[in-house]
């Protein structure tokens, strides 16, 4: 007998069918599941593995949805959603680390058990990028989505072009100008 | 009688700025100042925005080119 759909699945289905009110309810549930699944997946990976970010994200969401394949009506919507989730996950992580540094004491972070953040990654830059990306979304939502898909989930130019239904040339142009604009904004925040 | 025009919305201004910068990027750098003046006309704000962006094109390098996840994966 089929089990009733989980709250997450129900909300995902509702949202994919156009119920915008489902999204705010879905966000906290998804982020928590992503954290848990990220820990689990990273923990079983061997050191030096070559797991690709896109594969990781796809895998996480397939597990999350409890489905063998994604049956969303709109593929672009799915990838945009995944990209946004990964952005939230990484930005949350950066925020926690920054708070820990400000507190002047070492805080045990659950994500750090499995995701090792190298010293070269400057977390305040990630937070500034997030802030600048919010501004860009006000000006050009498609461009902001392209940045999310490229930077936060590692989709290739070709993949983004397919998801957005635009040419590779357009993606390259939008990606390049978005990077310049974000750099300008981040520098102005300093 | 002159027709008064409202200033463009920020979204429109950004689209125009992108268009100018992308067009300039396909041309030799020596021609950029002339193109900038020609394309922006008397719109000082657009001129400054486009000039700032085109300057950044010279040093944007690999800024955020490496996906964030690749940095945090073990």
HADDOCK unambig.tbl for C-alpha pairs under 7 A between the chains (distance, minus, plus):
assign (segid A and resid 47 and name CA) (segid B and resid 74 and name CA) 6.87 0.50 0.50
assign (segid A and resid 53 and name CA) (segid B and resid 69 and name CA) 5.85 0.50 0.50
assign (segid A and resid 53 and name CA) (segid B and resid 70 and name CA) 6.38 0.50 0.50
assign (segid A and resid 115 and name CA) (segid B and resid 72 and name CA) 5.93 0.50 0.50
assign (segid A and resid 115 and name CA) (segid B and resid 73 and name CA) 5.87 0.50 0.50
assign (segid A and resid 115 and name CA) (segid B and resid 74 and name CA) 6.09 0.50 0.50
assign (segid A and resid 116 and name CA) (segid B and resid 72 and name CA) 5.83 0.50 0.50
assign (segid A and resid 116 and name CA) (segid B and resid 73 and name CA) 6.61 0.50 0.50
assign (segid A and resid 116 and name CA) (segid B and resid 74 and name CA) 5.59 0.50 0.50
assign (segid A and resid 117 and name CA) (segid B and resid 72 and name CA) 4.96 0.50 0.50
assign (segid A and resid 139 and name CA) (segid B and resid 10 and name CA) 6.64 0.50 0.50
assign (segid A and resid 139 and name CA) (segid B and resid 11 and name CA) 4.80 0.50 0.50
assign (segid A and resid 139 and name CA) (segid B and resid 14 and name CA) 6.95 0.50 0.50
assign (segid A and resid 140 and name CA) (segid B and resid 11 and name CA) 6.68 0.50 0.50
assign (segid A and resid 150 and name CA) (segid B and resid 67 and name CA) 6.67 0.50 0.50
assign (segid A and resid 151 and name CA) (segid B and resid 64 and name CA) 6.53 0.50 0.50
assign (segid A and resid 151 and name CA) (segid B and resid 65 and name CA) 6.98 0.50 0.50
assign (segid A and resid 151 and name CA) (segid B and resid 66 and name CA) 6.90 0.50 0.50
assign (segid A and resid 151 and name CA) (segid B and resid 67 and name CA) 4.37 0.50 0.50
assign (segid A and resid 151 and name CA) (segid B and resid 68 and name CA) 5.76 0.50 0.50
assign (segid A and resid 152 and name CA) (segid B and resid 67 and name CA) 5.90 0.50 0.50
assign (segid A and resid 152 and name CA) (segid B and resid 68 and name CA) 5.45 0.50 0.50
assign (segid A and resid 152 and name CA) (segid B and resid 69 and name CA) 6.36 0.50 0.50
assign (segid A and resid 153 and name CA) (segid B and resid 67 and name CA) 6.70 0.50 0.50
assign (segid A and resid 153 and name CA) (segid B and resid 69 and name CA) 6.63 0.50 0.50
assign (segid A and resid 154 and name CA) (segid B and resid 67 and name CA) 5.00 0.50 0.50
assign (segid A and resid 177 and name CA) (segid B and resid 18 and name CA) 6.68 0.50 0.50
assign (segid A and resid 179 and name CA) (segid B and resid 63 and name CA) 6.90 0.50 0.50
assign (segid A and resid 180 and name CA) (segid B and resid 53 and name CA) 6.19 0.50 0.50
assign (segid A and resid 180 and name CA) (segid B and resid 56 and name CA) 5.90 0.50 0.50
assign (segid A and resid 180 and name CA) (segid B and resid 57 and name CA) 6.30 0.50 0.50
assign (segid A and resid 180 and name CA) (segid B and resid 60 and name CA) 6.11 0.50 0.50
assign (segid A and resid 181 and name CA) (segid B and resid 53 and name CA) 6.68 0.50 0.50
